[in-house]
């Protein structure tokens, strides 16, 4: 009884410690949630402020553009008035000059006639004789035509006020404010030298025609386009390991030209070392990042291996055939436990591969299940998982791996027995004719 009483303080102390630890954990979790709320509040405030700025700038630009267009239209119409006025006034000016000339001539003739008549009639009155002769040569009965008012232009402006209603309707429907973008990034999956980006619609009423994916290093100020199309998944390559990248996506509605607002940027990175082919192999030319191998026209043959055993069980290894050459039954694309020189193909022991004709080989033995032939644009993936570790069995080999090879929407699954444990694997390829180009990621 006394021993139990002595233990009671220790139990109380232990219970108190657990309560303190639970309270500390609870406080930490609450702190994380407060930080999440602060982030959410900041996102709302910043996006609202940015949206206000965008709206103000857009409508200010519209007002400036509309004012400029109206000014240009006014100038055009005033020029049309000036042109009509000048073209129709000119005949009237010509007629006026003709009439004024006639008036002047008639006034001179009247004055000259009056003087001649004052001198009287006489045989030697030269002035009267000269006047009558002069008057006979002037067509005093010829009068110029003056157009009637109904026959000359009477300018006016036809202005249809319905344009205000049309413009008003368009303005009232112009622009929308969305509480959230119609698409969001759903998942970021790291790959050796790349990141798979998956996105989805979050607005059921939005019908997407195309998607647009951009990314940038977190240290950069500018996003760059990396994909535009109808798919909802894309692998971004040329990713440096252990470097943060930002990704964002938007969509274009069916039958529309403008893009939707951008999704909330997501940060992703890859801790996996990029896959690289071994440099310096005479029969192959490599890209600058050494993840693309091109079989050249060299007569050298053999297996081009990876620079290091960078493929680990549980990952997906992907080969994409960019271009093709003439196929050969000895061609191979696959993985192996170790590099072995002296072979011209991965169709050997301690390796699994697929030939360009679709045949599958495990430890040099051709399987009965066959995949479609490899063509330009084909993607071949290897998924390998460790199954058992144990002693040598009747089939030979101490270690069993389960291998899934997929190509052109078909897949085969089989067990691969190895003589030794392999924490990581090499990959390789061999082609006997030039023109084959393979990207690995």
C-alpha positions in Angstrom: 0.0 0.0 0.0 2.8 2.3 0.9 4.6 1.5 -2.4 1.6 2.4 -4.4 1.4 5.7 -2.6 5.0 6.3 -3.3 4.5 5.7 -7.0 1.5 8.0 -7.2 3.6 11.3 -7.4 5.7 9.8 -10.2 2.5 8.9 -12.1 1.1 12.3 -11.5 4.4 13.9 -12.7 4.3 11.7 -15.8 0.7 12.6 -16.5 1.6 16.3 -16.0 4.5 16.0 -18.5 2.2 14.4 -21.0 -0.4 17.1 -20.5 2.3 19.8 -21.0 3.6 18.1 -24.1 0.0 17.8 -25.4 -0.6 21.5 -24.7 2.7 22.4 -26.4 1.7 20.3 -29.5 -1.7 21.9 -29.4 -0.2 25.3 -29.3 2.1 24.5 -32.2 -0.8 23.3 -34.3 -2.8 26.3 -33.4 0.2 28.5 -34.4 0.3 26.7 -37.8 -3.3 27.3 -38.3 -2.9 31.0 -37.4 -0.1 31.2 -39.9 -2.4 29.5 -42.5 -5.1 32.1 -41.7 -2.6 34.9 -42.1 -1.5 33.4 -45.5 -5.2 33.1 -46.6 -5.9 36.7 -45.5 -2.8 38.0 -47.2 -3.8 36.2 -50.4 -7.2 37.7 -50.4 -5.9 41.2 -49.6 -3.1 41.1 -52.2 -5.2 39.5 -54.9 -8.0 42.1 -54.3 -5.5 44.9 -54.4 -4.0 43.6 -57.6 -7.4 43.1 -59.1 -8.4 46.7 -58.3 -5.2 47.9 -60.0 -5.8 45.8 -63.1 -9.4 46.9 -63.3 -8.5 50.6 -62.9 -5.7 50.4 -65.4 -7.9 48.5 -67.9 -10.8 50.9 -67.8 -8.5 53.9 -67.9 -6.9 52.4 -71.0 -10.3 51.8 -72.4 -11.4 55.4 -71.7 -8.3 56.8 -73.4 -8.7 54.5 -76.4 -12.4 55.3 -76.7 -11.7 59.0 -76.4 -9.0 58.7 -79.1 -11.3 56.8 -81.4 -14.1 59.3 -80.9 -11.7 62.2 -81.6 -10.5 60.4 -84.8 -14.1 59.8 -85.9 -15.0 63.5 -85.3 -12.0 64.6 -87.3 -13.0 62.3 -90.2 -16.6 63.6 -90.3 -15.5 67.3 -90.1 -13.1 66.6 -93.0 -16.1 65.2 -95.0 -18.0 68.4 -94.2 -15.1 70.5 -95.4 -14.7 68.5 -98.6 -18.4 68.7 -99.5 -18.5 72.4 -98.7 -15.4 73.2 -100.8 -16.5 71.0 -103.8 -20.1 72.5 -103.9 -19.2 76.1 -103.2 -16.7 76.3 -106.1 -19.4 76.3 -108.9 -21.3 79.0 -107.0 -18.1 81.1 -106.7 -17.6 80.7 -110.4 -21.2 81.7 -111.1 -20.8 84.7 -108.8 -17.7 85.9 -110.6 -19.5 85.7 -113.9 -22.5 87.7 -112.6 -20.3 90.3 -110.9 -18.5 90.7 -114.2 -21.8 91.1 -116.0 -22.9 93.7 -113.5 -19.7 95.7 -113.9 -20.1 95.5 -117.7 -23.7 96.7 -117.5 -22.8 99.6 -115.2 -20.1 100.7 -117.5 -22.4 100.5 -120.5 -25.1 102.5 -118.7 -22.7 105.3 -117.8 -21.3 105.3 -121.3 -24.8 105.4 -122.9 -26.0 108.2 -120.7 -23.1 110.3 -121.7 -23.6 109.6 -125.3 -27.3 110.5 -125.1 -26.6 113.8 -123.4 -24.6 114.9 -126.5 -27.8 114.5 -128.6 -28.2 113.1 -132.1 -26.1 114.4 -134.8 -24.4 113.3 -137.9 -21.0 113.9 -136.3 -21.9 112.5 -132.9 -19.2 109.8 -132.8 -19.9 108.9 -129.1 -23.5 107.9 -129.7 -22.5 105.9 -132.7 -19.7 104.2 -130.9 -21.9 103.4 -127.9 -24.7 101.8 -130.0 -22.1 99.7 -131.9 -20.5 98.6 -128.6 -23.9 97.8 -127.1 -24.9 95.6 -130.1 -21.9 93.4 -129.4 -22.8 92.8 -125.8 -25.4 90.0 -125.1 -27.6 91.9 -122.8 -30.3 89.2 -123.0 -27.9 86.4 -121.9 -28.3 85.6 -118.1 -26.4 82.9 -116.2 -28.3 80.1 -114.5 -28.5 80.3 -110.8 -29.3 76.9 -109.1 -32.4 76.6 -107.1 -31.9 76.0 -103.4 -33.4 72.5 -103.7 -30.6 71.7 -106.1 -27.7 72.7 -104.0 -26.4 70.7 -101.0 -27.8 71.4 -97.5 -25.4 69.6 -95.2 -26.5 67.9 -92.0 -25.2 65.2 -89.6 -27.0 61.9 -89.1 -26.2 60.8 -85.6 -27.8 57.6 -84.2 -28.1 57.7 -80.5 -28.7 53.9 -80.4 -24.9 53.5 -80.4 -25.1 54.7 -76.7 -27.4 51.8 -75.9 -25.2 49.3 -77.8 -22.0 50.6 -76.1 -23.8 50.7 -72.8 -24.8 47.1 -73.1 -21.3 46.0 -74.0 -19.8 48.1 -71.2 -22.2 46.7 -68.6 -21.2 43.1 -69.7 -17.5 43.9 -70.0 -15.3 42.2 -67.5 -16.0 39.9 -64.6 -14.6 39.4 -61.2 -13.9 35.8 -60.1 -13.4 34.8 -56.5 -11.0 32.1 -57.6 -9.4 30.9 -60.9 -11.2 28.2 -62.8 -8.2 25.8 -62.7 -5.7 25.0 -59.9 -2.5 23.0 -59.7 -3.4 19.7 -58.1 -0.1 17.9 -57.7 3.6 18.3 -58.2 5.6 15.0 -58.5 9.4 15.1 -58.5 11.3 13.2 -61.2 15.0 13.0 -61.8 15.7 16.3 -63.5 12.0 17.1 -63.8 8.7 17.7 -62.1 5.3 16.4 -63.2 2.7 19.1 -62.9 -1.0 18.0 -62.7 -3.9 20.4 -62.6 -7.7 20.3 -62.6 -10.8 22.4 -63.0 -12.4 23.8 -59.8 -15.2 25.6 -61.6 -17.8 23.1 -63.0 -19.4 25.8 -65.1 -16.2 26.5 -66.9 -15.5 24.6 -70.1 -11.8 24.6 -70.9 -10.5 24.4 -74.4 -6.8 24.8 -73.7 -4.5 25.1 -70.7 -1.4 27.1 -70.3 1.4 26.2 -67.9 4.2 28.5 -66.8 7.1 28.1 -64.5 10.1 30.0 -63.1 12.9 29.7 -60.6 11.9 31.2 -57.3 14.8 33.6 -57.8 13.5 34.8 -61.1 11.1 37.7 -61.8 9.6 36.3 -65.0 7.5 33.2 -65.7 7.9 31.4 -69.0 5.5 29.3 -71.0 6.3 25.6 -70.9 3.1 24.0 -72.2 -0.1 25.0 -74.1 -2.6 22.3 -74.9 -5.6 20.3 -73.8 -3.9 17.9 -71.4 -4.1 18.3 -67.6 -0.6 16.9 -66.9 2.9 17.9 -68.2 6.4 17.0 -67.1 8.7 20.0 -66.9 12.2 19.0 -67.7 15.6 20.7 -67.2 14.8 21.1 -63.5 17.9 21.6 -61.3 17.9 19.5 -58.2 17.1 21.1 -54.8 16.1 24.3 -56.4 12.6 25.8 -55.8 10.4 26.5 -58.8 7.0 28.2 -59.0 4.3 26.8 -61.3 1.0 28.4 -62.3 -1.7 27.4 -64.8 -4.6 29.1 -66.6 -7.2 28.1 -69.1 -9.0 29.4 -72.2 -12.7 28.9 -72.3 -14.3 27.1 -75.2 -14.6 29.4 -78.2 -12.9 32.3 -76.4 -9.6 34.0 -77.1 -8.7 35.5 -73.7 -7.1 33.4 -70.9 -8.5 33.0 -67.5 -6.8 34.3 -64.3 -3.8 32.4 -63.2 -4.0 29.8 -60.5 -2.4 30.2 -57.1 1.3 29.6 -57.7 2.6 26.4 -56.2 6.2 25.8 -55.3 7.9 22.5 -56.1 11.4 21.0 -56.4 13.1 17.8 -57.1 15.7 16.2 -54.8 16.4 13.5 -57.4 19.6 13.6 -59.4 18.9 14.0 -63.1 19.4 10.9 -65.2 22.3 11.2 -67.6 23.8 9.0 -70.3 27.5 8.3 -70.2 29.4 10.8 -72.3 32.2 10.0 -74.7 30.6 6.8 -76.2 31.6 6.8 -79.9 28.3 5.6 -81.3 26.1 8.2 -79.7 25.8 12.0 -79.6 24.4 13.6 -76.4 22.5 16.8 -75.6 24.0 19.4 -73.4 22.3 18.1 -70.3 23.2 14.5 -71.4 19.6 13.3 -71.0 19.1 12.8 -74.8 21.1 10.3 -76.8 21.2 10.2 -80.6 22.5 7.1 -82.4 24.9 8.5 -84.9 26.3 6.9 -88.1 29.4 5.6 -86.4 30.2 1.9 -87.0 30.7 1.4 -83.3 28.1 -0.7 -81.5 27.4 -1.6 -78.0 25.2 -0.6 -75.0 25.1 3.1 -74.0 24.7 3.0 -70.2 23.7 5.7 -67.7 26.5 7.7 -66.1 25.6 6.3 -62.7 23.0 3.9 -61.1 20.5 6.7 -60.6 17.4 4.6 -60.9 15.9 3.3 -57.6 13.1 0.8 -57.0 9.8 2.4 -56.4 10.4 5.2 -59.0 9.2 5.4 -62.5 11.8 5.4 -65.2 10.6 6.9 -68.5 12.1 6.8 -72.0 10.6 8.9 -74.8 11.6 8.0 -78.4 12.0 11.3 -80.2 13.0 10.0 -83.6 13.4 6.5 -85.1 15.8 4.8 -87.4 15.8 1.4 -89.0 14.8 -1.2 -86.4 16.8 -4.3 -85.5 15.8 -7.3 -83.4 18.9 -6.7 -81.2 17.8 -3.1 -80.3 17.2 -2.6 -76.6 15.9 -0.1 -74.0 15.9 -1.1 -70.4 17.6 -1.4 -67.0 20.4 -3.6 -65.6 22.0 -4.4 -62.3 25.5 -3.4 -63.5 27.4 -2.2 -66.5 28.8 -5.1 -68.5 31.1 -4.3 -71.4 31.4 -6.6 -74.4 27.6 -6.9 -75.0 25.9 -5.3 -78.0 22.5 -5.4 -76.4 20.7 -5.5 -73.0 19.2 -8.8 -74.1 21.5 -10.5 -71.5 21.7 -11.8 -68.0 21.0 -9.3 -65.1 19.0 -7.0 -67.4 15.4 -6.4 -68.5 14.6 -4.5 -71.7 12.2 -4.0 -74.6 13.3 -4.3 -78.2 12.1 -1.8 -80.8 9.8 -4.5 -82.2 8.1 -4.8 -78.9 9.7 -8.0 -77.6 10.4 -8.1 -73.9 13.6 -9.8 -72.5 14.3 -10.8 -68.9 17.8 -12.0 -68.1 18.3 -12.6 -71.8 15.1 -14.7 -72.2 12.3 -13.5 -74.5 9.0 -13.3 -72.7 5.8 -14.6 -74.4 3.9 -11.3 -73.8 4.9 -8.7 -76.3 4.3 -4.9 -76.4 3.6 -2.8 -79.5 6.5 -1.8 -81.6 8.3 1.4 -80.6 7.6 4.3 -83.0 8.4 8.0 -83.0 6.8 9.6 -80.0 6.5 6.3 -78.1 6.9 6.5 -74.3 8.3 3.4 -72.5 8.2 3.3 -68.7 9.7 0.9 -66.2 8.3 0.6 -62.7 10.2 -1.8 -60.4 9.5 -2.8 -56.9 11.4 -5.1 -54.5 9.4 -8.3 -53.7 11.5 -10.6 -51.6 15.0 -11.1 -50.3 16.1 -14.6 -49.5 18.2 -17.6 -50.3 18.8 -19.0 -53.8 15.6 -20.6 -55.2 15.0 -23.2 -57.8 14.8 -20.5 -60.5 18.2 -19.1 -59.6 18.9 -15.7 -58.1 18.6 -14.5 -54.5 16.6 -11.3 -55.0 13.2 -10.9 -56.8 12.0 -7.6 -58.3 8.6 -7.0 -59.8 8.9 -5.2 -63.1 6.1 -3.4 -65.0 6.9 -2.2 -68.5 4.4 0.1 -70.3 4.4 1.2 -73.9 1.7 2.6 -76.1 -1.1 2.0 -73.6 -0.1 -1.6 -73.1 1.8 -3.1 -70.2 3.4 -6.4 -69.1 4.3 -7.5 -65.5 6.9 -10.1 -64.6 9.4 -11.0 -61.9 13.1 -10.4 -62.3 15.5 -12.5 -60.4 19.0 -11.1 -59.6 22.1 -12.7 -58.1 22.7 -9.8 -55.7 20.9 -7.0 -54.0 20.8 -3.8 -55.9 19.8 -0.6 -54.1 20.1 1.3 -57.4 20.1 0.3 -61.1 21.7 1.5 -64.3 19.7 2.1 -67.5 20.8 1.7 -71.0 20.0 1.4 -74.7 21.4 0.0 -77.8 20.5 0.6 -81.5 22.2 -0.8 -84.5 21.2 1.8 -87.1 21.5 5.6 -86.9 18.5 8.0 -86.4 17.2 6.7 -83.0 17.0 9.5 -80.4 15.9 8.7 -76.9 15.1 11.1 -73.9 15.3 9.7 -70.4 13.6 11.1 -67.3 
